[in-house]
Amino acid sequence: MSTHNVWTHKGTFLLAAVGSAVGLGNLWRFPYLTGENGGGAFILVYALTIFAVGIPILIAETMLGRTSRRSPIMGMRHLTRTHGTSRAWESIGWLGAASAFLILSFYSVIAGWAVHYTGQMFSGALVGADAETIGAGFDALLASPGLLTLYHTVFIIASALIVGMGIHKGIENGLRIIMPALFAILLLVLFYSIANGDIGAAATFLFTFNIADLSLEGWLQAMGQSFFTLSLGMGAIMAYGAYMASEVSLTRTAISVAFVDTAVAMVAGLAIFSLVFGAGLETGQGPGLMFVTLPLAFAEMPLGALVGGVFFILVLGAAISSSISLIEPVAAFLVERFDLTRPKAVSLVTLGAWLMGLLTVVSFNVWAEGTIFHTLFGRSAFDFIELLTNIFMPLGGLLIALFAGWALTQSEVMKELRTSDGWFKTWRFLVRFVAPAAVSFVFLRTIPQVDGYLIPTLGAIVIVGAFAAGRTFLVEGSAR
């Protein structure tokens, strides 16, 4: 099988997992949430949740991939058969693959915006532009389905070419070039922002410890960010874990991934907000920060066009390192289950994701309102797809924790972890009790209170699934 491959270097899984984790969210969502939710207080809650929730589930998901040596879907099928557990646990693989496919469809469209702004920066088109001009340019981009489709196509083809070349020639060699280059560019942008921006204001914005600003919503956002930032529950970590050498420490690797991912978010936050404050601009959230406020800051600074272009190459590199991890879980399944060649499997996955991505493209213009999605679910097609992923990912992570903590025997887990008895007991407690409880809170937070048929239907499915899963892991756990 294709997944009997192993990374040629022990450190490649670290690069792959960090590449999957470091994406668009690190470059704007984490810094913004930190600044708006108590600064250092938010980071403290985030760090504690990373330790208690993120790292234990990351270890569990990697372990499932390495133990099965298969894609998430086929791997969970193999594990349920060899360990004599309920076939209901196979849903972990399907949830992960579905999440990866859905995220890839809209992630490619959003990442395509960076293609546009890379060209805008290097061409000097935004030099000296004012806020109104840059804002109008962003609005015009969103209003053009043709341009969005073009960039969406370019980005997803580039991602597909890397994965299509194989585990070693494509993904592994690609990550060895992309990730070091990303770190170098990030440091370059940081040094530029220190020289031309207001690093003091950025540090104050991000790291002032103000517990009073950390509301209950802020706590939940910190917990949610710690889960989503590590790419948990979407099949990528399990798929990459299948190629991980048996002698590599799961614990040390998981801690390293969490540390590097957080460090990248911190450095990006300092660099971005130093430029924003240095230009006397207001902080913004979401696409407005990345694609309006930052271009305006670069437009007013020396060598801004050049450094701005380099920055958007950083954004593109981070997006591609994430997108290849989204293609792999589904492509590996098609190779194993239907004996397809890797190029053919990758082509099918990316074609399907490209077609679904067109729903996201038109959600910003011709289907911005008045569609069947608005009628039934009160939201655009893009928002609906994003909602599904925000449900599937934490649900998958919850099941991963329960399966690793309750369905697998203690001896089997100890054989994989190969760690001290103290850490093993700590990890087992966290993955059995703390992580499931925390992820459940994250999951419930993603269910918005809106009118329509979606919420009652999903609620019924979740309740039935929770009872079934609870009964399964309690029965199996008591026997182990």
C-alpha positions in Angstrom: 0.0 0.0 0.0 1.1 3.6 -0.6 1.0 4.4 3.1 3.7 1.8 3.9 6.0 4.6 2.9 8.0 6.2 5.7 9.5 9.7 5.8 13.2 9.4 4.7 14.2 11.8 7.6 13.0 11.6 11.2 12.3 15.3 11.3 10.1 15.4 8.3 6.9 14.7 10.2 7.7 17.7 12.3 8.0 19.8 9.2 4.8 18.3 7.8 2.7 18.8 10.9 4.0 22.3 11.4 3.3 23.0 7.7 -0.3 21.7 8.2 -0.8 23.8 11.3 0.8 27.0 10.1 -1.7 28.7 7.8 -3.7 31.8 7.3 -5.1 31.6 10.8 -1.7 32.0 12.3 -1.0 35.2 10.4 -4.1 37.1 11.4 -6.6 35.3 13.6 -4.4 34.3 16.5 -2.8 37.8 16.9 -6.1 39.5 16.6 -7.8 37.3 19.2 -4.9 37.7 21.5 -5.0 41.5 21.4 -8.8 41.7 21.8 -9.0 39.2 24.7 -6.7 40.3 27.4 -3.3 39.8 25.6 -1.2 37.8 28.0 -4.2 36.4 29.7 -5.5 34.9 26.4 -2.1 33.5 25.7 -2.0 31.9 29.2 -5.4 30.2 28.6 -4.3 29.2 25.1 -1.0 27.6 26.4 -2.8 25.7 29.2 -5.4 24.4 26.7 -2.6 23.4 24.2 -1.1 21.3 26.9 -4.3 19.8 28.3 -6.2 19.4 25.0 -4.1 20.1 21.9 -1.0 18.0 22.6 -2.9 15.0 24.0 -5.1 14.8 21.0 -2.2 15.5 18.6 -0.4 12.5 20.2 -3.5 10.3 19.9 -4.2 11.2 16.2 -0.5 10.7 15.2 -0.5 7.4 17.1 -3.6 6.1 15.2 -1.9 7.0 11.9 1.4 5.4 12.8 -0.2 2.3 14.2 -2.4 1.6 11.2 0.1 2.7 8.5 -2.9 3.7 6.3 -5.0 6.6 5.3 -7.5 7.9 8.0 -10.5 6.0 6.5 -8.7 2.7 5.8 -6.6 3.1 9.0 -9.6 3.3 11.3 -11.2 0.4 9.5 -8.0 -1.6 10.1 -7.8 -0.6 13.8 -11.4 -1.4 14.6 -11.0 -4.9 13.0 -7.6 -5.7 14.6 -8.7 -4.4 18.1 -12.2 -5.9 18.1 -14.0 -2.6 18.6 -17.2 -1.3 17.2 -17.2 -0.3 13.5 -18.8 2.9 14.6 -15.3 4.2 15.3 -14.6 4.2 11.6 -16.5 7.4 11.5 -13.3 9.1 12.7 -11.7 8.5 9.4 -14.7 9.6 7.4 -15.1 12.8 9.5 -11.5 13.7 9.0 -11.5 13.1 5.2 -14.8 15.1 4.8 -13.4 18.0 6.8 -10.2 18.0 4.8 -12.1 18.0 1.5 -14.5 20.7 2.5 -11.8 23.0 4.0 -9.7 22.6 0.8 -12.6 23.8 -1.3 -12.8 27.2 0.3 -9.3 27.5 1.6 -8.0 27.5 -2.0 -10.3 30.4 -2.8 -9.2 32.5 0.2 -5.5 31.6 -0.5 -6.1 32.8 -4.0 -6.5 36.3 -2.7 -2.9 36.2 -1.7 -2.0 35.4 -5.3 -3.7 38.6 -6.4 -2.0 40.8 -3.7 1.4 39.3 -4.4 1.1 40.6 -8.0 -0.3 43.9 -6.8 2.6 44.5 -4.4 5.4 43.6 -6.7 3.9 45.6 -9.6 3.8 48.7 -7.4 0.1 49.2 -8.1 -0.6 50.0 -4.4 2.3 52.4 -3.8 0.9 55.6 -2.3 -2.7 54.3 -2.4 -5.1 55.6 0.2 -7.5 53.6 2.4 -10.4 54.2 0.1 -8.6 53.0 -3.0 -7.3 49.8 -1.4 -10.7 49.0 0.2 -12.4 49.5 -3.2 -9.8 47.2 -4.8 -10.5 44.4 -2.3 -14.3 44.9 -2.9 -13.7 44.7 -6.6 -11.8 41.5 -6.3 -14.6 39.9 -4.3 -17.1 41.1 -6.8 -15.3 39.4 -9.7 -16.1 35.6 -10.0 -13.8 35.4 -13.0 -10.7 36.6 -11.1 -11.5 34.6 -8.0 -11.9 31.4 -10.1 -8.6 32.1 -11.8 -6.7 32.5 -8.6 -8.5 29.5 -7.0 -7.5 27.4 -10.0 -3.8 28.5 -10.0 -3.5 27.8 -6.2 -5.2 24.4 -6.2 -3.2 23.2 -9.2 0.1 24.2 -7.5 -0.9 22.3 -4.4 -2.0 19.3 -6.5 1.3 19.2 -8.4 3.3 18.8 -5.1 1.1 16.0 -3.7 0.9 14.3 -7.1 4.6 13.8 -7.2 4.4 11.4 -4.3 5.3 11.2 -0.6 9.1 11.7 -1.0 9.6 13.6 -4.3 6.5 15.8 -3.8 5.4 16.4 -0.2 8.7 15.7 1.6 11.0 17.6 -0.8 8.4 20.4 -1.1 8.2 20.9 2.7 12.0 20.9 3.0 12.1 24.0 0.7 8.8 25.7 1.8 9.1 25.6 5.6 12.7 27.0 6.0 11.9 29.6 3.4 8.7 30.6 5.3 10.7 31.0 8.6 13.3 33.1 6.8 10.7 35.4 5.2 8.9 35.7 8.5 12.0 36.9 10.3 12.8 39.3 7.4 9.3 40.9 7.7 9.8 41.1 11.5 13.1 42.9 11.1 11.5 45.3 8.6 8.6 46.0 11.0 11.0 46.7 13.8 12.9 49.2 11.7 9.8 50.9 10.1 6.9 50.1 12.5 6.1 50.5 16.2 7.2 47.2 17.8 6.5 48.6 21.3 2.8 49.2 20.6 2.5 45.8 19.0 4.1 44.1 22.0 1.8 46.1 24.3 -1.3 45.2 22.2 -0.4 41.5 22.2 1.1 40.7 25.6 -0.3 43.1 28.2 -1.8 40.8 30.9 -5.3 42.0 31.5 -7.5 39.3 32.9 -10.5 41.6 33.1 -10.6 41.7 29.3 -10.8 37.9 29.1 -14.5 37.2 29.0 -16.1 33.7 28.9 -16.3 34.1 25.1 -12.5 34.8 25.2 -11.8 31.7 27.2 -13.8 29.6 24.6 -12.0 31.3 21.7 -8.6 30.5 23.3 -9.7 26.9 23.8 -11.0 26.7 20.2 -7.9 28.3 18.8 -5.7 25.8 20.6 -7.6 22.9 18.9 -8.0 24.3 15.4 -4.5 25.7 15.1 -2.9 22.2 15.3 -5.0 20.8 12.4 -6.7 18.3 14.6 -9.7 16.2 13.5 -9.3 16.8 9.8 -7.3 13.7 8.9 -4.0 15.4 8.0 -2.1 14.5 11.2 -3.3 10.9 11.0 -2.3 10.7 7.3 1.1 12.2 8.0 1.5 10.0 11.1 1.2 6.9 8.8 4.5 7.8 7.3 6.2 8.5 10.7 9.2 6.3 11.7 8.4 3.9 14.6 11.4 5.1 16.7 10.4 8.8 16.7 9.0 10.0 20.0 5.3 11.0 19.7 5.4 13.2 22.8 8.5 15.2 21.9 7.3 15.7 18.4 3.8 16.8 19.5 5.3 19.3 21.9 7.7 20.6 19.2 4.8 21.1 16.7 2.8 23.0 19.3 5.8 25.2 20.2 6.7 26.1 16.7 3.1 26.7 15.6 2.6 29.1 18.5 6.0 30.8 18.0 5.1 31.5 14.3 1.8 33.0 15.4 3.5 35.2 18.0 6.2 36.5 15.6 3.6 37.1 12.9 1.5 39.0 15.3 4.4 41.2 16.3 5.4 41.9 12.7 1.9 42.6 11.5 0.8 44.8 14.3 4.1 46.7 14.4 3.4 47.7 10.8 -0.2 48.5 11.5 0.5 50.7 14.5 3.6 52.2 12.8 1.3 53.5 10.0 -1.2 54.9 12.5 -3.9 52.4 11.4 -6.6 50.7 13.3 -6.5 46.9 13.8 -9.1 44.9 11.9 -10.4 41.4 12.0 -10.5 38.7 9.3 -9.8 39.5 5.7 -9.9 43.2 6.4 -6.6 43.0 8.4 -4.7 40.9 5.9 -6.0 42.3 2.6 -6.9 46.0 3.4 -5.1 47.2 6.5 -1.7 45.6 5.8 -1.5 46.6 2.1 -2.3 50.2 3.2 0.6 50.0 5.8 3.0 48.7 3.1 1.9 51.4 0.7 3.0 54.1 3.1 6.4 52.7 4.0 9.9 52.7 2.4 10.4 49.6 0.1 6.8 48.7 1.1 6.0 47.3 -2.3 9.0 44.9 -2.3 8.5 43.8 1.4 4.7 43.6 0.9 5.2 41.2 -2.1 7.6 39.1 0.0 5.0 39.0 2.8 2.3 37.7 0.6 4.7 35.0 -0.7 4.9 34.1 3.0 1.1 33.9 3.1 1.0 31.8 0.0 3.7 29.4 1.3 1.8 28.9 4.5 -1.4 28.3 2.7 0.2 25.7 0.3 1.9 23.9 3.2 -1.6 23.6 4.7 -3.5 22.7 1.5 -1.2 19.8 0.6 -2.0 18.3 4.0 -5.7 18.6 3.1 -5.3 16.8 -0.2 -3.4 13.8 1.3 -6.0 12.1 3.5 -8.5 11.7 0.7 -6.0 11.0 -2.1 -4.3 8.3 0.0 -7.7 6.7 0.6 -8.4 6.6 -3.2 -5.0 5.0 -3.8 -5.6 2.3 -1.2 -9.3 1.6 -1.7 -9.5 1.7 -5.5 -5.8 1.0 -6.4 -5.6 4.3 -8.3 -2.2 5.8 -9.2 -1.3 8.8 -7.0 -1.5 11.4 -9.9 -5.0 10.1 -10.8 -6.2 10.1 -7.1 -4.9 13.6 -6.5 -6.5 14.8 -9.8 -9.9 13.5 -8.7 -9.6 15.1 -5.2 -8.5 18.5 -6.5 -11.1 18.5 -9.3 -13.9 17.8 -6.8 -12.6 20.4 -4.4 -12.2 22.9 -7.2 -15.8 22.4 -8.3 -17.0 22.8 -4.7 -14.8 25.8 -4.4 -16.9 27.6 -7.0 -19.7 27.7 -4.4 -17.4 29.8 -2.3 -16.4 32.0 -5.3 -20.0 32.9 -6.0 -20.9 33.4 -2.4 -19.0 36.7 -2.5 -20.8 38.1 -5.6 -23.6 36.5 -7.7 -24.8 34.3 -4.9 -24.2 36.7 -2.1 -27.9 36.6 -1.1 -31.2 35.1 -2.0 -30.0 31.5 -2.6 -31.4 28.2 -1.3 -28.6 28.3 1.3 -30.0 31.6 2.7 -33.5 30.3 2.6 -32.8 27.0 4.4 -29.9 27.8 6.6 -29.8 31.6 6.8 -26.3 31.9 5.4 -24.2 31.8 2.2 -22.9 28.6 0.6 -19.4 29.5 1.9 -20.7 30.1 5.4 -22.6 26.8 5.3 -19.5 24.8 4.2 -17.4 26.5 6.9 -20.1 25.7 9.5 -19.9 22.0 8.5 -16.2 21.9 9.0 -16.5 23.7 12.4 -18.8 20.8 13.4 -16.9 17.9 11.8 -13.4 18.8 13.1 -14.2 19.0 16.9 -16.5 16.0 16.6 -13.7 14.1 15.0 -11.2 15.3 17.6 -13.6 14.2 20.4 -13.9 10.7 18.9 -10.2 10.5 18.5 -9.7 11.2 22.2 -12.3 8.7 23.2 -11.0 6.0 20.9 -7.4 6.4 22.0 -8.3 6.8 25.7 -10.9 4.1 26.0 -11.0 1.7 23.1 -7.3 1.0 22.9 -5.7 -1.1 25.6 -3.1 0.3 28.0 -0.4 -2.0 26.8 -0.9 -1.1 23.2 -0.8 2.7 23.9 2.3 2.3 26.1 4.1 0.4 23.4 3.5 3.3 21.0 4.2 6.1 23.5 7.4 4.5 25.0 7.5 7.1 27.7 7.6 7.3 31.5 4.9 5.9 33.6 4.1 9.3 35.0 3.6 11.0 31.7 1.6 8.0 30.4 -0.8 8.3 33.3 -1.1 12.1 32.8 -1.7 11.7 29.1 -4.3 9.0 29.6 -6.2 11.1 32.1 -6.1 14.2 29.8 -7.2 12.3 26.7 -9.9 10.3 28.6 -11.5 13.1 30.6 -10.1 16.7 30.1 -9.7 16.8 26.3 -13.2 15.4 25.6 -14.8 17.8 28.0 -13.0 20.8 26.5 -13.6 19.8 22.9 -17.3 19.4 23.7 -17.4 23.0 24.8 -15.6 24.0 21.6 -18.1 21.9 19.6 -21.1 23.5 21.3 -19.8 27.0 20.7 -19.7 26.3 16.9 -23.4 25.7 16.8 -24.9 29.2 16.2 -28.4 30.1 17.2 -30.0 30.7 13.8 -33.4 30.0 12.2 -33.7 27.2 9.7 -33.7 23.4 9.4 -30.0 22.8 9.9 -29.6 23.2 13.7 -32.5 20.9 14.8 -31.3 18.2 12.4 -27.7 18.4 13.5 -28.8 18.5 17.1 -30.6 15.3 16.8 -27.7 13.6 15.0 -25.3 14.8 17.7 -27.5 13.7 20.6 -27.9 10.2 19.1 -24.2 10.0 18.2 -23.2 11.1 21.7 -25.3 8.4 23.3 -24.0 5.7 20.9 -20.4 6.8 21.4 -20.8 7.0 25.1 -22.2 3.6 25.4 -19.5 2.2 23.1 -16.5 3.6 24.9 -17.9 3.0 28.4 -18.5 -0.7 27.6 -15.2 -1.1 25.8 -13.3 1.0 28.4 -14.6 -1.1 31.3 -13.3 -4.2 29.6 -9.8 -2.7 29.2 
